[in-house]
C-alpha cells in the first residue's frame, strides 16, 4: 500500500489541527508537513483540501499582505472546525488502539 493512500485519510485532520494551533497560509502548511517528515506533500495536495475545508465551513480564510510578495490567504478554524478536530482525534485514538492491538498479536 502506498503511503499516499494511508495519508489521504488523516491529512484532513492533521491540517485542521495545525490551523487550530495557529493561523496559517497554504504554503506554510506544506512546509510544516514536510518538516514533520511528510516529504510527498505538495501544494497540489493542500490547496484543494483547503478549498474543501472552507466549503465545509470548518475553516475561514482572509487575505493579508505578505512581506515577501503577493497577499496571502491565512486560514483559521471555525467553531465547526474545532468540533471536527476533536472528533478526528477521538477517531484516530480509537483506530490507533485497534491497529496496535492487531500489531501486538491481538
BALOBA-1460 file (C-alpha; in Angstrom, 3 decimals):
// residues 106
<rec num="1" residu="x" x="0.000" y="0.000" z="0.000"/>
<rec num="2" residu="x" x="1.335" y="3.406" z="-0.896"/>
<rec num="3" residu="x" x="1.920" y="5.950" z="1.851"/>
<rec num="4" residu="x" x="-0.305" y="8.403" z="-0.036"/>
<rec num="5" residu="x" x="-3.278" y="6.071" z="0.389"/>
<rec num="6" residu="x" x="-2.746" y="5.931" z="4.139"/>
<rec num="7" residu="x" x="-2.078" y="9.652" z="4.384"/>
<rec num="8" residu="x" x="-5.210" y="10.656" z="2.489"/>
<rec num="9" residu="x" x="-7.410" y="9.635" z="5.388"/>
<rec num="10" residu="x" x="-5.501" y="11.532" z="8.047"/>
<rec num="11" residu="x" x="-4.282" y="14.616" z="6.204"/>
<rec num="12" residu="x" x="-7.569" y="16.469" z="6.671"/>
<rec num="13" residu="x" x="-7.475" y="16.066" z="10.441"/>
<rec num="14" residu="x" x="-3.799" y="16.987" z="10.646"/>
<rec num="15" residu="x" x="-4.305" y="20.149" z="8.588"/>
<rec num="16" residu="x" x="-7.296" y="21.174" z="10.692"/>
<rec num="17" residu="x" x="-5.279" y="20.616" z="13.855"/>
<rec num="18" residu="x" x="-2.340" y="22.649" z="12.528"/>
<rec num="19" residu="x" x="-4.657" y="25.534" z="11.630"/>
<rec num="20" residu="x" x="-6.178" y="25.253" z="15.105"/>
<rec num="21" residu="x" x="-2.729" y="25.681" z="16.658"/>
<rec num="22" residu="x" x="-2.221" y="28.960" z="14.804"/>
<rec num="23" residu="x" x="-3.494" y="30.722" z="11.701"/>
<rec num="24" residu="x" x="-1.585" y="29.537" z="8.640"/>
<rec num="25" residu="x" x="-1.414" y="30.047" z="4.888"/>
<rec num="26" residu="x" x="-1.274" y="27.247" z="2.329"/>
<rec num="27" residu="x" x="2.426" y="27.105" z="1.551"/>
<rec num="28" residu="x" x="3.230" y="27.314" z="5.267"/>
<rec num="29" residu="x" x="1.136" y="24.180" z="5.775"/>
<rec num="30" residu="x" x="3.073" y="22.399" z="3.019"/>
<rec num="31" residu="x" x="6.402" y="23.362" z="4.594"/>
<rec num="32" residu="x" x="5.300" y="22.399" z="8.115"/>
<rec num="33" residu="x" x="4.131" y="18.986" z="6.917"/>
<rec num="34" residu="x" x="7.387" y="18.444" z="5.031"/>
<rec num="35" residu="x" x="9.374" y="19.476" z="8.112"/>
<rec num="36" residu="x" x="7.401" y="16.858" z="10.059"/>
<rec num="37" residu="x" x="8.576" y="14.188" z="7.607"/>
<rec num="38" residu="x" x="5.741" y="14.140" z="5.078"/>
<rec num="39" residu="x" x="8.067" y="14.553" z="2.099"/>
<rec num="40" residu="x" x="5.431" y="13.666" z="-0.507"/>
<rec num="41" residu="x" x="3.160" y="16.613" z="0.328"/>
<rec num="42" residu="x" x="2.914" y="19.150" z="-2.492"/>
<rec num="43" residu="x" x="0.858" y="22.332" z="-2.900"/>
<rec num="44" residu="x" x="-1.399" y="20.475" z="-5.346"/>
<rec num="45" residu="x" x="-2.477" y="18.276" z="-2.451"/>
<rec num="46" residu="x" x="-3.022" y="21.017" z="0.119"/>
<rec num="47" residu="x" x="-4.848" y="23.706" z="-1.849"/>
<rec num="48" residu="x" x="-7.796" y="21.515" z="-2.939"/>
<rec num="49" residu="x" x="-8.045" y="20.258" z="0.644"/>
<rec num="50" residu="x" x="-8.171" y="23.839" z="1.947"/>
<rec num="51" residu="x" x="-10.969" y="24.605" z="-0.527"/>
<rec num="52" residu="x" x="-12.897" y="21.575" z="0.717"/>
<rec num="53" residu="x" x="-12.404" y="22.545" z="4.362"/>
<rec num="54" residu="x" x="-13.527" y="26.094" z="3.629"/>
<rec num="55" residu="x" x="-16.570" y="24.834" z="1.704"/>
<rec num="56" residu="x" x="-17.484" y="22.652" z="4.704"/>
<rec num="57" residu="x" x="-17.161" y="25.788" z="6.858"/>
<rec num="58" residu="x" x="-14.516" y="24.179" z="9.072"/>
<rec num="59" residu="x" x="-12.020" y="26.936" z="8.258"/>
<rec num="60" residu="x" x="-12.251" y="30.517" z="7.039"/>
<rec num="61" residu="x" x="-9.659" y="32.426" z="5.116"/>
<rec num="62" residu="x" x="-8.761" y="36.073" z="4.910"/>
<rec num="63" residu="x" x="-6.248" y="37.807" z="2.692"/>
<rec num="64" residu="x" x="-3.365" y="39.633" z="4.339"/>
<rec num="65" residu="x" x="-0.357" y="41.482" z="2.984"/>
<rec num="66" residu="x" x="2.824" y="39.462" z="2.701"/>
<rec num="67" residu="x" x="6.247" y="40.955" z="3.348"/>
<rec num="68" residu="x" x="7.636" y="38.791" z="0.525"/>
<rec num="69" residu="x" x="5.257" y="39.414" z="-2.382"/>
<rec num="70" residu="x" x="1.584" y="38.911" z="-3.120"/>
<rec num="71" residu="x" x="-1.049" y="38.802" z="-0.392"/>
<rec num="72" residu="x" x="-1.509" y="35.501" z="1.431"/>
<rec num="73" residu="x" x="-4.722" y="33.810" z="2.465"/>
<rec num="74" residu="x" x="-4.498" y="32.910" z="6.145"/>
<rec num="75" residu="x" x="-6.816" y="30.241" z="7.482"/>
<rec num="76" residu="x" x="-8.340" y="29.898" z="10.937"/>
<rec num="77" residu="x" x="-10.706" y="27.331" z="12.439"/>
<rec num="78" residu="x" x="-14.396" y="27.969" z="12.823"/>
<rec num="79" residu="x" x="-16.366" y="26.575" z="15.749"/>
<rec num="80" residu="x" x="-17.433" y="23.715" z="13.471"/>
<rec num="81" residu="x" x="-13.775" y="23.140" z="12.608"/>
<rec num="82" residu="x" x="-12.843" y="22.915" z="16.277"/>
<rec num="83" residu="x" x="-15.541" y="20.283" z="16.737"/>
<rec num="84" residu="x" x="-14.291" y="18.384" z="13.673"/>
<rec num="85" residu="x" x="-10.719" y="18.324" z="15.049"/>
<rec num="86" residu="x" x="-11.987" y="16.905" z="18.322"/>
<rec num="87" residu="x" x="-13.915" y="14.163" z="16.505"/>
<rec num="88" residu="x" x="-10.883" y="13.421" z="14.320"/>
<rec num="89" residu="x" x="-8.588" y="12.856" z="17.313"/>
<rec num="90" residu="x" x="-11.176" y="10.677" z="19.049"/>
<rec num="91" residu="x" x="-11.480" y="8.555" z="15.908"/>
<rec num="92" residu="x" x="-7.696" y="8.485" z="15.483"/>
<rec num="93" residu="x" x="-7.150" y="7.304" z="19.064"/>
<rec num="94" residu="x" x="-9.765" y="4.576" z="18.636"/>
<rec num="95" residu="x" x="-8.300" y="3.383" z="15.330"/>
<rec num="96" residu="x" x="-4.728" y="3.528" z="16.645"/>
<rec num="97" residu="x" x="-5.629" y="1.323" z="19.603"/>
<rec num="98" residu="x" x="-7.226" y="-1.253" z="17.303"/>
<rec num="99" residu="x" x="-4.243" y="-1.292" z="14.944"/>
<rec num="100" residu="x" x="-1.802" y="-1.575" z="17.866"/>
<rec num="101" residu="x" x="-3.832" y="-4.483" z="19.210"/>
<rec num="102" residu="x" x="-3.504" y="-6.313" z="15.901"/>
<rec num="103" residu="x" x="0.176" y="-5.427" z="15.599"/>
<rec num="104" residu="x" x="0.832" y="-6.820" z="19.070"/>
<rec num="105" residu="x" x="-0.845" y="-10.132" z="18.305"/>
<rec num="106" residu="x" x="-4.299" y="-9.054" z="19.355"/>
